[in-house]
Amino acid sequence: MISLYGKAGHISTEQALELATDALIYIAGDANRMEKFLAQTGYRPEQIRAWAKTHTFLRGVLGFLLDDESMLLAFAANGNHDASIVARAHDVLSHHGEDPGRGE
């Protein structure tokens, strides 16, 4: 479970990235979820490894969850997270700035 620090559930960029990586693992763990993710984002399976370490991609993973309330709630329950942390992590990554690289 992601620990919350500071006022109003503030999370660090590192924690946001960790949560987004957990979300990607959750999505990839089910063929239907992954198919929906690929269809909605336009990514191809062979691209994911290269993009998976970028803030932009991981922000998109969280956005994908935020767009599907039932999947968001299932992810939160599966990982013992408060569902609202996903929105806070998305916000953190949205304000982070440029990616350091694509991890290729």
RAURMO-V39009 format. One record per backbone hydrogen bond with DSSP energy under -0.5 kcal/mol. NH is the residue of the N-H (numbers start at 0). CO is the residue of the C=O. E is the energy in kcal/mol with one decimal. If there is no record, write none. Layout:
# RAURMO-V39009
nh=NH co=CO e=E
nh=NH co=CO e=E
This chain:
# RAURMO-V39009
nh=4 co=9 e=-1.8
nh=8 co=5 e=-0.8
nh=9 co=6 e=-1.2
nh=15 co=11 e=-2.3
nh=16 co=12 e=-2.6
nh=17 co=13 e=-2.1
nh=18 co=14 e=-2.5
nh=19 co=15 e=-2.4
nh=20 co=16 e=-2.3
nh=21 co=17 e=-2.3
nh=22 co=18 e=-2.3
nh=23 co=19 e=-2.3
nh=24 co=20 e=-2.3
nh=25 co=21 e=-2.3
nh=26 co=22 e=-2.7
nh=27 co=23 e=-2.9
nh=28 co=24 e=-1.1
nh=29 co=26 e=-1.4
nh=33 co=29 e=-2.7
nh=34 co=30 e=-2.6
nh=35 co=31 e=-2.1
nh=36 co=32 e=-2.5
nh=37 co=33 e=-2.8
nh=38 co=34 e=-2.4
nh=39 co=35 e=-2.5
nh=40 co=36 e=-2.3
nh=41 co=37 e=-2.2
nh=46 co=43 e=-2.1
nh=47 co=43 e=-0.8
nh=47 co=44 e=-0.8
nh=48 co=44 e=-0.5
nh=50 co=46 e=-1.9
nh=51 co=47 e=-2.3
nh=53 co=50 e=-2.3
nh=57 co=53 e=-2.4
nh=58 co=54 e=-2.7
nh=59 co=55 e=-1.7
nh=60 co=56 e=-1.9
nh=61 co=57 e=-2.0
nh=62 co=58 e=-2.4
nh=63 co=59 e=-2.4
nh=64 co=60 e=-1.7
nh=65 co=61 e=-2.4
nh=66 co=62 e=-1.5
nh=67 co=64 e=-1.5
nh=71 co=64 e=-0.5
nh=71 co=67 e=-2.8
nh=72 co=68 e=-2.7
nh=73 co=69 e=-1.9
nh=74 co=70 e=-2.8
nh=75 co=71 e=-2.6
nh=76 co=72 e=-2.4
nh=77 co=73 e=-2.7
nh=78 co=74 e=-2.3
nh=79 co=75 e=-0.6
nh=79 co=76 e=-0.6
nh=80 co=75 e=-2.7
nh=84 co=81 e=-1.9
nh=85 co=82 e=-1.3
nh=86 co=82 e=-0.7
nh=87 co=83 e=-1.7
nh=88 co=84 e=-2.7
nh=89 co=85 e=-2.4
nh=90 co=86 e=-2.3
nh=91 co=87 e=-2.4
nh=92 co=88 e=-2.4
nh=93 co=89 e=-2.0
nh=94 co=90 e=-1.5
nh=95 co=92 e=-0.7
